[in-house]
Amino acid sequence: MFLTEFIPLSKAKEIIEKNQIILDTEKIDLMDSSLRVLAEDIYSLHDSPPFDKSAMDGYAVKAEDTFTATTNNVKNLKVIDKIGAGDYSDETIKNGEAIKVATGSPVPNGADAVLMEEYTISDEEDDELNKLPYNIEIHRAVTPTENVAFQGEDIKKGEKILNKKTILRPQEIGLIASAGFPKIETYKKPKVKLIITGNELIEPGEELKKAQVINSNKYTISTMIKSTGANVDIEYGHDDIEEVKEAIKTATKEYDIVLTTGGTAISKGDVVVDAVEAIGKVMFHGVAIRPGKPVGFGIVNETPVFMLSGYPVAAMAQFDILVREYLFKMQNIDFNPRKHKRITNIKIASKLGRTDYVRAFTNEKQVEYALNKGSGIINSMVKANSYLIIDENHEGINEGDEVEIIYFESMNLNK
Amino acid sequence: MFLTEFIPLSKAKEIIEKNQIILDTEKIDLMDSSLRVLAEDIYSLHDSPPFDKSAMDGYAVKAEDTFTATTNNVKNLKVIDKIGAGDYSDETIKNGEAIKVATGSPVPNGADAVLMEEYTISDEEDDELNKLPYNIEIHRAVTPTENVAFQGEDIKKGEKILNKKTILRPQEIGLIASAGFPKIETYKKPKVKLIITGNELIEPGEELKKAQVINSNKYTISTMIKSTGANVDIEYGHDDIEEVKEAIKTATKEYDIVLTTGGTAISKGDVVVDAVEAIGKVMFHGVAIRPGKPVGFGIVNETPVFMLSGYPVAAMAQFDILVREYLFKMQNIDFNPRKHKRITNIKIASKLGRTDYVRAFTNEKQVEYALNKGSGIINSMVKANSYLIIDENHEGINEGDEVEIIYFESMNLNK
């Protein structure tokens, strides 16, 4: 009954890793792919640009015809055609000739440069009135290739432009569009069932009677789940073993992963852990971390079940320490929050063998203060911006020590 | 016709700021409030904890009854009641007595501490079989207040817990739930109309004919808009002034803000700018920035219209430099991407009076390389991770200079 043995965090992570599930892939519309994860390498279907293209509004010319032109030494060219956006010319430029082009127009045959419109004067003020052919004065020279973007200079047809496992930001999505793909193969989003247990829970807005607690985990944990890219459905269960068994059994058949909150305290008669043991296998229960010690992990119907505390901060920390990485990896996303070294100006006691994730407020240079009291105190997660990590080989930290911190924001998908 | 005068970036920002719109507020379900912006201060409706609460599974006791207890000097107490989650006891503890409590239970009258269950041995192995009253051996002492979370120690009833303008992360959402609110007042999300112009544009998947270009702005810019928390509808328009006038006129009546891409090149006959001038007012057209010079801003039907380039990278840079902040401020979000100092190992020329946003790959110490070629080259935005900013008072940078960079990710809402 003196249950005070907890497995170290490294061991818990090892067990979870051995039971990591990676989801199947699905084809989705590129338009819906923001922050999704590529499940295929992408090779361009086209050269980009797909043709030699004008980078400016102006005149496609033979550069040699412009040499030595200045405002004091204007030269003249005959404009033989005009090209609008999306259009092209079948004409071939000969010496002394030019074709009017827009930004993005194909550079016509015979031209090797584009002279910006600003350095020309044409017959009419309003160019629309110019009938072909018309004359322009040119006031500046261009060198061959000037203002021309050459076919394939950005991307060659068949070139690999993105690797499998890339997380898609606006620029990658644009690049895939340019490469010719309206749909892409991505990893599925995890379907998560969140089961909240606790007879004491009421909803915000309901009258709070003695011994009752507002169900905040429903809000915090479901928002955290969604922030990893996963979808979540929520169910409420009483502290009744048969009810919880039934809820978990059903959920493991319909969802990729199940999370519970409540009923995990390290004592006899903890409903959720007992329920998982009855219908599946508890892989561990109790990890030497603080906050969040009474966390469990099990497998039911080949589906992972993470059993989190009912205490709000404990549940959030357990999510950050163990679940977040699992949800990322299900989608084939590496989880590597940046760790920073900071000087601490506070002293915190800790226990050898235990890993502490101290809620802390950290600036660019140092840890300013810690909020390490009470695993029910959500306010501490609001006032903190980071975890200060005291690993299992350290017995606390002293003022002036260099410590390791992780900013909360760096654990996000869209960091 | 030698249109080479552009307003400085600072002037463009000033004009935009004078025309900043801030949206109305709306009441939404707390469950839908992730990354929304509070439009009210939040004051707690309850003490938190709402009663003196046990922080552990164990026995509520008078601490003095446990003094000197150890494994070699056990003491005995009589258990007079048991409390499950969500329940409480009307009994009052007298010396020599204890009441069994669960984590979160109200601490009964007369008790001033909770002894963890692990340090007790009761009559039966399975505690469920114990009939009241029963005896426990206790193997450790507790001090008064130990394992008790006192009423209001986290938050006092009526205390302000969150300020207006806070962006809601999971912890803030949980805190609001705990404070008793199922709904909250937030700033509305901007309703954005994105009008893509260009006769040359086709969709990815369609056959790419000469002079055509795949419409990637639709993907990049709409994803960028959504990443600020805004909603977007997209419309396609040809390079036809009547069509574009009609599209913009309609959009300004139905949306909070309009963005266009294409038709802004600094030359005569640019459809979008002419259209805005015809039905409203162009506030500026052409800003001394690179990339993105031919950017315009106007007002039509009291609605802001940002006119972006057709070139993919120019449009993205214009969005980052001018539009992103506007969309944030519409929701009352301050936009302060963190700027970092880095050493550059590259030399880049720039023009006095112009602000350059050089696409760059930067590590923790230095700018490793720049990707400053071609405003059509989306690939450069994929390979870069930051903007290196050369302000209008500098004529380029040299190897070894300390420069200012902004990581792309730090411009996100969820940073």
Interface residues (C-beta under 8 A of the other chain):
Chain A: M1 F2 L3 T4 L30 M31 S34 H46 P49 P50 F51 K53 A55 M56 D57 G58 I83 G84 A85 G86 D87 Y88 A102 T103 G104 S105 P106 E117 E118 Y119 I121 D126 D127 E128 A149 E153 D154 I155 I161 L162 R169 P170 Q171 E172 I173 G174 L175 I176 A177 S178 A179 G180 F181 P182 K183 G198 N199 E200 L201 E203 P204 G205 L208 K210 A211 Q212 V213 I214 N215 S216 N217 K218 Y219 T220 I221 S222 T223 M224 K226 S227 D239 G262 A265 I266 S267 K268 G269 G310 Y311 P312 M316 G374 S375 G376 I377 I378 N379 M381 V382 F408 E409 N412 N414 K415
Chain B: M1 F2 L3 T4 L30 M31 S34 H46 S48 P49 P50 F51 K53 A55 M56 D57 G58 I83 G84 A85 G86 D87 Y88 A102 T103 G104 S105 P106 E117 E118 Y119 T120 I121 E125 D126 D127 E128 A149 E153 D154 I155 I161 L162 R169 P170 Q171 E172 I173 G174 L175 I176 A177 S178 A179 G180 F181 P182 K183 G198 N199 E200 L201 E203 P204 G205 L208 K210 A211 Q212 V213 I214 N215 S216 N217 K218 Y219 T220 I221 S222 T223 M224 K226 S227 D239 G262 A265 I266 S267 K268 G269 G310 Y311 P312 M316 G374 S375 G376 I377 I378 N379 M381 V382 F408 E409 N412 N414 K415
